[in-house]
Amino acid sequence: MFYWILLALAIVAEITGTLSMKWASVSGG
């Protein structure tokens, strides 16, 4: 169970990082 929590956190962090980088490039920041 603990492993799945870590896996979910890793996926969320990956998605958040990708979206923030995309948003930064879109907004010119």
ROSE-4610 file (N, C-alpha, C; in Angstrom, 1 decimal, always signed):
// ROSE-4610
residu = [M/M/M/F/F/F/Y/Y/Y/W/W/W/I/I/I/L/L/L/L/L/L/A/A/A/L/L/L/A/A/A/I/I/I/V/V/V/A/A/A/E/E/E/I/I/I/T/T/T/G/G/G/T/T/T/L/L/L/S/S/S/M/M/M/K/K/K/W/W/W/A/A/A/S/S/S/V/V/V/S/S/S/G/G/G/G/G/G]
num = [1/1/1/2/2/2/3/3/3/4/4/4/5/5/5/6/6/6/7/7/7/8/8/8/9/9/9/10/10/10/11/11/11/12/12/12/13/13/13/14/14/14/15/15/15/16/16/16/17/17/17/18/18/18/19/19/19/20/20/20/21/21/21/22/22/22/23/23/23/24/24/24/25/25/25/26/26/26/27/27/27/28/28/28/29/29/29]
x = [+0.8/+0.0/+0.9/+1.9/+2.8/+3.5/+3.8/+4.5/+3.6/+2.3/+1.3/+1.2/+1.3/+1.2/+2.4/+3.6/+4.8/+4.7/+4.2/+4.1/+3.1/+2.0/+1.0/+1.7/+2.4/+3.1/+4.1/+4.8/+5.8/+5.1/+4.0/+3.2/+2.7/+2.1/+1.6/+2.7/+3.8/+5.0/+5.4/+5.4/+5.8/+4.9/+3.6/+2.6/+2.6/+2.8/+2.8/+4.0/+5.2/+6.4/+6.2/+5.7/+5.5/+4.5/+3.4/+2.4/+3.0/+3.7/+4.3/+5.3/+6.1/+7.1/+6.4/+5.3/+4.5/+3.9/+3.3/+2.6/+3.6/+4.8/+5.8/+6.2/+6.4/+6.7/+5.6/+4.4/+3.2/+3.0/+3.2/+2.9/+4.2/+5.2/+6.4/+7.2/+7.0/+7.7/+9.0]
y = [-1.2/+0.0/+1.3/+1.2/+2.4/+2.7/+1.6/+1.8/+2.5/+2.2/+2.8/+4.3/+4.7/+6.1/+6.8/+6.2/+6.8/+7.0/+5.9/+6.0/+7.1/+7.2/+8.3/+9.6/+9.8/+11.1/+11.4/+10.4/+10.6/+11.0/+10.4/+10.7/+12.2/+12.5/+13.9/+14.9/+14.6/+15.6/+15.7/+14.6/+14.7/+15.5/+15.3/+16.0/+17.5/+17.8/+19.2/+19.9/+19.2/+19.8/+20.1/+19.2/+19.3/+20.5/+20.5/+21.6/+22.9/+23.0/+24.3/+24.8/+23.9/+24.3/+24.7/+24.0/+24.4/+25.7/+25.9/+27.2/+28.3/+28.1/+29.2/+29.6/+28.6/+28.9/+29.6/+29.2/+29.8/+31.3/+31.5/+32.9/+33.7/+33.2/+34.0/+34.2/+33.5/+33.7/+33.0]
z = [+0.0/+0.0/+0.0/+0.8/+0.9/-0.4/-1.1/-2.4/-3.4/-3.4/-4.3/-4.0/-2.7/-2.3/-2.9/-2.7/-3.3/-4.8/-5.4/-6.9/-7.3/-6.6/-7.0/-6.8/-5.7/-5.4/-6.5/-7.0/-8.0/-9.3/-9.6/-10.9/-10.8/-9.6/-9.4/-9.6/-9.0/-9.1/-10.5/-11.3/-12.7/-13.5/-13.3/-14.0/-13.7/-12.4/-11.9/-12.5/-12.5/-13.1/-14.6/-15.3/-16.7/-17.0/-16.3/-16.5/-16.2/-15.1/-14.7/-15.7/-16.2/-17.3/-18.5/-18.9/-20.1/-19.9/-18.7/-18.4/-18.4/-17.9/-17.9/-19.3/-20.2/-21.5/-22.3/-21.9/-22.6/-22.1/-20.8/-20.3/-20.4/-21.0/-21.3/-20.1/-19.0/-17.8/-17.7]
